[in-house]
């Protein structure tokens, strides 16, 4: 299937449109002149639609709101919203970040990632006009339980599937517990997400080949950038907020980071839809541009202290030194799509400033 050439080809739809990545995707598309069908679970919630309505008012594209329940995707929940669309940006996933709906079980999470993604693809097929579906996967589908050929300084690429080859996936994610029971790792919370993303990608590529729709995946890691509303105070943005609040109760081990700006993900998705290079089965890592985006915990805290000199970042917390990094680069997106990325300092600065401006954190000011 050919790429879309621009807004003149017709409307586009974004699932999960009220979320952090989804709302920035809507914003990018509207600013490029597209008419966007913004699909979210409850289009009557003011806290999740105010910023989408503001995008419509700002233009030049337009935004229409559509209530679509992901967990009913297999029942045709997206059929009406996708009608006459040229492309679909499938961002939605039930991963439990909205306290209004609670945390899904591992089985429910897997179901939302695979079974309901299949429903989204069927709605795209039934529309008869959709040329491309951009699927938001995750680096969980790239990194993970590696084999002996994955040293600590290994740099992951689009050729990796949850830490190794796709052929070895089942073996690497199967173990025996203390009672001697054979356990599939994706029946537990964290691994169900990784396996679900892998299976959704592979299923999507097969679906695209069969039905003549390009399914293109992108795999984000630690997504940061400006929050557009208070519902976006979740996951990695929340961690940055905790640091700026002066909290000190963290594990000594800390964590290594691999940072991508949410605005770069939004831009990359539009470029995927419009690219003559990308096609069905294309896969793009949405990760650091260079080593500056792969900080250790200590380096991240030092960066935040430099960017916010009036704030006591993470108090007296001192993580253990780390001699490894979470290595992955978004070279393919830069080279094939022409993506231009944000400097990690701008990403962190804009993340912190938006947390403060929205009033979702109380910064640990040094002299107040």
N, C-alpha and C positions, 0 to 999 in steps of 0.2 A: 504494500500500500504506500502511496506517496505521502510526503509530508504536507502539513497544512501551510499555506502561504501567508496567512495573516487573518485579521479580523473579517475580511471580506468573505472568507470561506464559511462563516456561520458562527453561531454561539459555541461556547465550550462549557463543560461542567467540571466542578471541583467538589469531590466528596471530602468530608471532614473539614469543611470550609471555615468553621469557626475556630479550629485549632491553631496552634502556633505556626506550623508549616503551611497548613491549608490557607489560613488568612493571608499570609504573605504571598502565597501563590495567587490568590484572588487579586491582591493589590497589584502585583506585577502585571498580570494579564489586563486588568482594567487600565492601568497606566499605558499599556501598549495598544489600547483601543478596543479590546475584546469585550463582547457581551458575555457575562459570566453567569451561569446557573450555580449559585452557591448552595450546596447540599449539606444540611446538618440535621442532627437528630430532632431538634426542637426549634423551629424557626420563630417561635413566639417568645423565646428567652431574650430579654433586652440585653442582659450582660454578655450574650454571645452574638448579638447581631448589630449592636451600636456601631462598632468599627467597620462592619461590612456595609452598613447603610452610609457611613461617612465616605467610603470608597466610591459608592455609586454617585454621591453628591459631587465628589471631586472630579470624576470622569478621567479621561474622555470616554472610556467604555462604560458599560452599565452592569449593575448587579441585581439579580432577582433571587429571592430566598425560597428555598424548597425544603420542606420537612421530609427527610428520608431516613428511615431506621436501617442502619447497616445490618442488624441482626434479622431483618426481613428482606435482605437483598435477593435471596433465592426465591422470594415470592413476588419479585418484580417491583420492589420498592423504588427503584430508580428509573423505571421505564418512562414515566412522564417527564422527568427532569432531563433525561438524555435525548428526548425526541428532537431530531433535526440538528444535533450537535456534531461538530466536526472533530472534536477531540474530548477526551475525558482525562482528568487528572485525579487518580484514585489515591487519596491521602488517608482516608478514614481507616481507623483500626481501634478496636475496643481493648485498650491496654490498662484501663483502670485509673487514668489520671484525673477523671472528673468525679469528685466525691459525691455528686448527686446520684451517681449510678453504681458506685461501689467497684470493688476489685473483682474481675472475672476469675473463675476457676481456670486451671491450666487447660482443661478441655474446651471451655468456652472461648478462651483466648485463641487457641489453635483454630477453633471453628470460625471465629470472626476473621482470621487471617486467610484461611483457605476456602472453606465452604462459601462464606459470604463474598469473598473476592470473586469466586466463580460466578456468583449471582450478579455482581457488578459487571463482569465481562459479558454475561448473557444479555443484560440490559443494553450494553453498548452494541452488541451484535443485532439485537432486535430493532434498534434505532435505524439501522440501515444506512446511516450517514457517517458514523464514527470511523475515522481513518486510523487514529492512534490513541492508545491508552498509556499514560505515564503512571507507573506503579511505584509508590513509595515503599521500598523495602527497608533494609537496615544493615548496618555493618555486622549485626548479629548473624546475618546470613552469610557473612564473609569471614569474620573472625570466630574463634571458638576453640573447641577441643582439637588441637592439632596432633599430628603424629610426630614421630622422631625426626622427620624432615623439616620441622618448624622450630628453629632455634629462637632464643629469646629476643634477638634483634631482627627477626624476620619481618620483611615489609610485605604486608598483604596487598593483593591486587584483585581485580575483577575476576580472575581465574580461580580464586579460592571460594569454597563453599563451607561455611561454618567451621573454618579452621583447617581445611584440607581438601582433598579431592571429593567430588560428589559421590564417586563410587565407594569411598570408604566411610561415608556418612553414618550409615546404620551401625557399623562396627564401632565407630568412635563414640557414638551416643548411646551405647548399650552397656550396662554394668550389672554386677550382682551385689545385692545388699547384704547386710549382716545376717539376715535370715536365709540366705541362699536363693532369694527370689531374683529372677532376671528382670531388670527394670529398663524401660526405654526412657532415656533422660528427658525427652520432651513431654512426659506426663507430669513433670514438675514445673513450677512457675516460669523460671527464667529460660529453661531450655525449650519449653513449648513455644515461646516467642521466636527463638532462633529457627527451630524446625518449621514453624508455621510460615515464616518469611521465606525460607528456602523453598518449601513446597509451593507456596503461592507464586513465586517467581517462575519456577519450572513449569507449573501448570499454566501460567499465563503465556509463556513462550510457546507451548504446545497449542494452546487455544488460538493464539495469533496466527501460527502457521496453518492451522486447519481452516480458519475462517477469513483469512485475508485482512486481518487487522494488526497493525504493528503494536506489540506490547513491549514497552521499554521500561527497564527498572533502574532505579537509582537507590543507593545505599548510604544514608547519612550516618554519621557517628555522633559526636557531642555537639548538638545544635544549639547555638547561642545567637544573640542579636536582640534588637529592640522588641520589647513586648508591645503588642497593639491593644491589649486589654488585660484586666485583672485575671481572667481565666487562664492566661498564659503563664501564670506564676507556678510552673510545674517543672518536674524533672530537672534538667541541667540548669535552667534559669533559676530555679529555687535554690540550687546549690550555691550559685554565685551570690544570691541574696543572703544566704546564711553566712557566707564569708564576710560580706559587707556589714552584716549585723553584729560582727564581733564574736560569733559563737566559737567555742574552742573544743567542744566535745566531738572529736572525730577520731577514727581509728588511726593508730600510729602509722600504719602502712600507707595511708592515703590512697591515691589512685593516679594513674597517668592519663593524660587527656589527649584527645585528637579533635580539634575544634574546626567546625565549619559554620559560616554565617548563614542564618536562615534566609537572608536576602539572596545569597548565592544559590541556594537550593531552588528558590522560586524562579530565579533567572534561568538556571540550568534546565528546569522543567519546560519552560517556554521554548528554549532553544532546542530541546529534544523534539518537541512537537513540530518545530519549523525546519529542522535539520535534514538535509539531503544525504548526510553521512550516516546518521542513526537509522536503525530499522528494527524489525522484529527480532527480539533476542538481545538487543544492545543492553549493556549493563554499565552503569557509571558509579564509581565511588564518590560520594559527597563527603570529603574528608579534608584534612589539612592541605594547604598549598605547598608548604615547606616545613622545615623543622621547627620554625617559630610557632606553628600551630600544633605541635606535639609536646607541650610542656609537661614536665613532671609536676607533682603537686607543689613542691617548693617553688618552682619557677612560675607556676600560675599565681600563687599567692604574692610573689615578688612583683609580678606584672600588675596585679590589682592594686598593690600598695603604691606602685609608681603612678598609676592612672588616677587613684583616689587618695592623694597624700593627706587629706584631712580626716580620713577614716582609719580606725584601728582594725585593719583587716585580719580576721581570724584570731584576734587577741594574741595570746602567747602560745598558740598551737604550733608545734614543730613536728612535721611529718618526718618519718625515717627517710634517709637518703635513698634515691633510686638510681640505678645504673642502666635502666632500660627505658624504652619509650614505646608508646603505642603507635607503631609505624604503618602509615598508609598515606598515599598522596592522591590528589584528584587530577592527575596528569591527563588521563583520557578525556575528561570533560573539558579541560583547558585546551588540549590539542585538537580534539575533534569538533567540539561545539563552539570554540572561541570564547569560553567563559572567562570573564575577568572577575577576580575574587577580592574580597575585602581583606585588609591587613588585620591580623588577629588583635592588635591593640584597639583598632576602631570597633571591632566586634565586641570586645570586653567592655570598652568605654560606653558604647551604646546600650549594651545589656544592663550595666549598672545604673546608668542615668535613667533608663526607663523604669527600672524597679523603684528607684527613689521618687520619680515624678508621679508614678501611679499610686504611690503611697502603700505599696504592699510589703515594704520592709521599713524598719526603723534603723537607720545607719548608726554605727558605733562611732559617732563624731568624737574626735580627740579633745576638742576644746569647747564643748557645749554642755 
